[in-house]
Amino acid sequence: MNSSYPSTLLENAVNQFARLPGIGRKTALRLVLFLLKQETNNVDDFTEAINKLKREVKYCRHCHNISDTEVCDICSNPERDKSTICVVENIRDVMAIENTTQFKGLYHVLGGIISPIDGIGPSDIEIESLVTRVQTESVKEVIMALSATMEGDTTNFYIYRKLQPYNLKLSIIARGVSIGDEIEYTDEVTLGRSILNRTPFDESYKLTSK
Amino acid sequence: MNSSYPSTLLENAVNQFARLPGIGRKTALRLVLFLLKQETNNVDDFTEAINKLKREVKYCRHCHNISDTEVCDICSNPERDKSTICVVENIRDVMAIENTTQFKGLYHVLGGIISPIDGIGPSDIEIESLVTRVQTESVKEVIMALSATMEGDTTNFYIYRKLQPYNLKLSIIARGVSIGDEIEYTDEVTLGRSILNRTPFDESYKLTSK
């Protein structure tokens, strides 16, 4: 045996765990040995949950958010404002925005971001379906909530051009100095934008005065 | 829906991952979404490797190391010195010592360490089988290689008392300042022991001069 693993079964399991993002071989071994120490039915629960998710998960046919049903809980909620769509890259962004409890509209999950380096073009993500929603639903505003990266800006601009022909309010989430950040340590681009996009004093306190 | 997860299938999978040591809910979500993006057969390989390990793994009947066969590769290797047994807590310790390539004897994996706080007594770990090996095999030396903790010391002492009646050399791996460590920053107990257990100058360079 060439490797330092005393068992090929162990090595295979470690290899599988080590493929996960941010998990090195040492951590993988620790996780595998932890699972090995658990009762068989607990290990079954673990693998079952993953298999079930992979096989049975659905994506909402309106917003493409992950869902247990054909239409997700947000899209089927009658209290949500159907005239506003917030465009995000992935479902983690939906969860992050939902956690703020500040947004009452619907989402549109692109499932990625335009990134020529990674070979992801506009047709690889849910842009066409967004245009269709704008054409067929009573959408009044589309809020772009993508990451402040070059890829995010490219995608923003592409979608902006696609949606321009329609009678819509198109907006981008505010970029500025994070709450709690010190001005001194804020990067120049963010600080510059935060001055250009300054908000009236009373508007700025809307969120905290609620 | 009360939780912030858009799908109970997703939530279940995240819960399972979050039970692993050192994996918080945020990391769990990242890992689950990574798996969700993979091809179905890759996800199957992942869960299959874990299930197979749990169901088919064997423990060597001599040393209790993890193994694909009834007797592990180390115990069945004719080149290993069968007169020396190194006692370790778990299979990760075996791997760590094997990686040094400094030990040519056999191992004995206790599968734990005496720890009254965790309810682990001498009968919960492989101490009786160690005594049996000493009685039935031609063992000349037993090297204790347990962690330098209170539990390790307790286990060392318990095994020392159990093996004392037999005509054996009993030793403990050297405690001292780590190679590369600065004296200034070494804790007092380690530094104190390293002075008490000092080695002759020429012996100390055995390892590096090889």
Contacts between the chains, C-beta under 8 A, distances in Angstrom:
chain1	res1	chain2	res2	distance
A	1	B	73	5.4
A	4	B	95	5.4
A	4	B	98	5.8
A	4	B	99	5.7
A	5	B	95	7.2
A	6	B	65	5.3
A	6	B	66	5.1
A	6	B	67	5.9
A	6	B	72	5.9
A	6	B	73	6.7
A	6	B	74	7.4
A	6	B	91	6.3
A	6	B	94	6.6
A	6	B	95	7.1
A	7	B	53	7.9
A	7	B	57	6.2
A	7	B	58	7.8
A	7	B	66	4.9
A	7	B	67	5.6
A	7	B	68	5.0
A	8	B	68	5.7
A	9	B	49	7.8
A	9	B	52	5.8
A	9	B	53	4.5
A	9	B	56	5.8
A	9	B	57	5.3
A	9	B	68	6.2
A	10	B	53	6.1
A	10	B	57	6.9
A	10	B	66	5.7
A	12	B	49	4.5
A	12	B	52	7.3
A	12	B	53	7.1
A	13	B	49	4.5
A	13	B	50	5.5
A	13	B	52	7.7
A	13	B	53	4.4
A	15	B	49	7.4
A	16	B	45	6.4
A	16	B	46	4.6
A	16	B	49	4.4
A	16	B	50	7.2
A	17	B	46	8.0
A	19	B	46	7.7
A	20	B	31	5.1
A	20	B	34	6.0
A	20	B	35	7.5
A	21	B	30	6.5
A	21	B	31	7.1
A	21	B	34	5.3
A	22	B	27	7.1
A	22	B	30	7.3
A	23	B	31	7.5
A	27	B	22	7.1
A	29	B	92	6.7
A	29	B	95	7.9
A	30	B	21	6.6
A	30	B	22	7.3
A	30	B	92	7.9
A	31	B	20	5.1
A	31	B	21	7.1
A	31	B	23	7.5
A	32	B	50	7.4
A	32	B	53	6.9
A	33	B	90	7.5
A	33	B	91	7.2
A	33	B	92	6.8
A	34	B	20	6.0
A	34	B	21	5.4
A	35	B	20	7.5
A	35	B	50	6.1
A	35	B	53	7.8
A	35	B	54	7.0
A	36	B	53	6.4
A	36	B	54	6.4
A	36	B	57	6.8
A	36	B	66	7.9
A	40	B	54	6.0
A	40	B	55	7.5
A	43	B	50	6.4
A	43	B	51	7.1
A	43	B	54	4.7
A	44	B	51	7.5
A	45	B	16	6.4
A	46	B	16	4.6
A	46	B	17	8.0
A	46	B	19	7.7
A	46	B	50	7.0
A	47	B	47	3.8
A	47	B	50	5.5
A	47	B	51	5.5
A	49	B	9	7.8
A	49	B	12	4.5
A	49	B	13	4.5
A	49	B	15	7.5
A	49	B	16	4.4
A	50	B	13	5.5
A	50	B	16	7.2
A	50	B	32	7.5
A	50	B	35	6.1
A	50	B	43	6.5
A	50	B	46	7.0
A	50	B	47	5.5
A	51	B	43	7.1
A	51	B	44	7.5
A	51	B	47	5.5
A	52	B	9	5.9
A	52	B	12	7.3
A	52	B	13	7.7
A	53	B	7	8.0
A	53	B	9	4.5
A	53	B	10	6.2
A	53	B	12	7.1
A	53	B	13	4.4
A	53	B	32	6.9
A	53	B	35	7.9
A	53	B	36	6.4
A	54	B	35	7.0
A	54	B	36	6.4
A	54	B	40	6.0
A	54	B	43	4.7
A	55	B	40	7.5
A	56	B	9	5.8
A	57	B	7	6.2
A	57	B	9	5.3
A	57	B	10	6.9
A	57	B	36	6.8
A	58	B	7	7.8
A	65	B	6	5.4
A	66	B	6	5.1
A	66	B	7	4.9
A	66	B	10	5.7
A	66	B	36	7.8
A	67	B	6	5.9
A	67	B	7	5.6
A	68	B	7	4.9
A	68	B	8	5.7
A	68	B	9	6.1
A	72	B	6	5.9
A	73	B	1	5.3
A	73	B	6	6.7
A	74	B	6	7.4
A	90	B	33	7.4
A	91	B	6	6.3
A	91	B	33	7.2
A	92	B	29	6.7
A	92	B	30	7.9
A	92	B	33	6.8
A	94	B	6	6.7
A	95	B	4	5.4
A	95	B	5	7.2
A	95	B	6	7.1
A	95	B	29	8.0
A	98	B	4	5.9
A	99	B	4	5.7
